[in-house]
Amino acid sequence: MKKTNRLATALTLAACLSASAFAAPVNYTIDAGHTFPRFSYSHFGFSTQLSRFDKTTGAIVYDAEKQTGSVDIAIDIKSVNTGSTDFNGHIQGEDFLDSAKFPQATFKSTKVTFTDGKLTSIDGNLTIKGVTKPVTLTVTAFQAMIHPMMKKPAIGATAYTIIKRSEFNAGKYAPYVGDEVRIDIALEAQAQ
């Protein structure tokens, strides 16, 4: 009987310790192989052009118990992928992203919002071409769990925002080429 009580006490203590460890803020590193910011805009009204950036780095902090966190992302502007090598160079030019002078775009969160236990938005500062503006990312999907292959905590999210490229000194040909640009980001991150 005493042996059973000791075992039950040990299991209870272990469960409490692991629960508090899980409840603490966890630092995550962006999984570059599964994180791709995309952008879309109207091209003279003929079509909606879709492009992406192939290289993204960053860190996320997430506290599941307190429902708090932070996001810090850097996008390599030279990794723009429009599907055309020539157009990649055009987008990187001075009139648009000017990757020679501004090789990175960044997003740094200022607030994360949970509604009924679900992550719904992330406010933060977006910097493109040296211009910083506040934006809100609307979160359409969020998952936090043990990664089935890596066997460690991982998170994933899909979110979007809409900006005016002219506000970031990238407004050439507006309004014929749409000034409104939708930015979508699908990201995954793993615990450090």
Secondary structure, 3 states (H helix, E strand, C coil): CHHHHHHHHHHHHHHHHHHHHHHCCEEEEECHHHCEEEEEEEECCCEEEEEEECCEEEEEEEECCCCEEEEEEEEEHHHEECCCHHHHHHHCCCCCCCCCCCCEEEEEEEEEEEECCEEEEEEEEEEECCEEEEEEEEEEEEEEEECCCCCCEEEEEEEEEEEEHHHHCCCCCCCCECCEEEEEEEEEEEEC
